[in-house]
Amino acid sequence: MTENETALPWLVIRQDEGGNRYRVGRYATRAEAERVAERLDTRGNQRLYAVERVSQGAS
């Protein structure tokens, strides 16, 4: 895991109608990531925003 990944372990993931998943951003805290996901979710489009923690073994 790189230094940036250690410092920013929370991801906001967007999933579109076709099931494709995209990383929107990395955040230091879960609360920060959830605020971003909630703000994006209120735009009323057909996408799902989720918050996930990066696992130690992931890159």
C-alpha positions in Angstrom: 0.0 0.0 0.0 1.4 3.4 -0.9 1.6 6.3 1.5 -1.4 8.0 -0.3 -3.5 4.9 0.0 -2.7 4.7 3.8 -3.6 8.3 4.3 -6.8 8.1 2.2 -8.3 4.7 2.9 -12.0 5.6 2.1 -13.3 5.4 -1.5 -16.4 6.8 -3.1 -17.5 4.4 -5.9 -20.1 5.2 -8.5 -22.0 2.3 -10.1 -24.0 3.1 -13.3 -27.1 1.5 -14.8 -25.0 -1.2 -16.5 -23.2 -2.3 -13.3 -19.9 -0.6 -14.2 -18.1 0.7 -11.2 -15.8 3.8 -11.1 -13.7 5.3 -8.3 -14.8 8.9 -7.8 -12.3 9.8 -5.1 -10.3 8.9 -2.0 -10.9 10.4 1.4 -9.2 10.4 4.8 -12.4 9.6 6.8 -15.5 7.7 6.3 -17.6 10.7 7.3 -16.0 12.8 4.6 -16.5 10.1 1.9 -20.2 9.7 3.0 -20.8 13.5 2.7 -19.4 13.4 -0.9 -21.4 10.3 -1.8 -24.6 11.9 -0.4 -24.0 15.2 -2.2 -23.5 13.3 -5.5 -26.5 11.1 -4.8 -28.9 14.1 -4.5 -28.3 15.1 -8.1 -31.1 12.8 -9.1 -29.4 10.7 -11.7 -29.6 7.0 -12.2 -26.3 6.2 -10.4 -25.5 4.6 -7.1 -22.7 6.0 -4.9 -21.2 3.8 -2.3 -18.4 4.3 0.3 -15.9 1.5 0.7 -12.7 1.1 2.7 -9.6 0.0 0.9 -8.4 -3.3 2.1 -4.7 -3.7 3.2 -3.9 -6.1 0.4 -5.6 -4.0 -2.4 -3.7 -1.7 -4.7 
